[in-house]
């Protein structure tokens, strides 16, 4: 578990996001934890949430684009 002050978070959001990809990041305000930043994958695992139909139907990354002219021919 990593901890970052709210000031550090505001100054380097990119670093916070990098940390949150691998583990939850607690953000503190005046020494007290106020927020937790984590990846969506971690959140879904924690809550038991499954992919929605939209997620399942979305084209995977790197999939070739469909030519709209070709689609109209059918």
N, C-alpha and C positions, 0 to 999 in steps of 0.2 A: 504494500500500500504506500503510495507516494502522497506527499502533502505539499501544497503550494499556497502561498498567501494570495489574497485577492489582488494585491498590488502586483505580484509577480505574474499572476494570471493575466491581468490587464496589459502588462508590458510584453508578454510573449505567449499569445494564444496558440501559436503554432507548436511551441514546445509542449504545451499542455495537451494538445491533441495527439502529439506523438506518444506521449506517456500513456494517455488514455487508450491507445490502440492495444497496449499489452497488459494494462492493469488499471483498476479504478484510481482516479486522482481526486483526492479530497482538497477542496478549496476552503481556506479559512478566512475569517474576518475577525480581527482583533483576537486571534489565537483560538477561536472556536470554529469547528467545521460547520460550514453553511451550505455547501453544494458538493455533489459528487459528479465527476465527468467520467463517462465510460463509453466504449464503442457500442454501436447498435447491436452487434452480434452478442456482446456480453450481456446487454440488457435483455435481449430476447431469451438468452439461455437462463438468466436469472428469473425471469417472469414466466418462462415456459411458453412464451408466445411463438407461434409458428408463422411461416411466410404466408402472406395474403395471396389471394388469387392473382392480384396485380403483380406481385413479386414473382410468382411462378410463371406467369405468361410473358414477363419481360424478356427481351432478347439478352442472351449472355454477353458479357464483355468480349469484344473481339469478333463478334458475329458479323458476317458480311452484310452490307446494306442491301436492301431489296430495291431493285430498279422500279420506280413507279410506272414507267412506260410499259415495262414487261407485265406488271400486274394488271394494267388496263386491257392488255391484249386478250386476257383470259376472260 
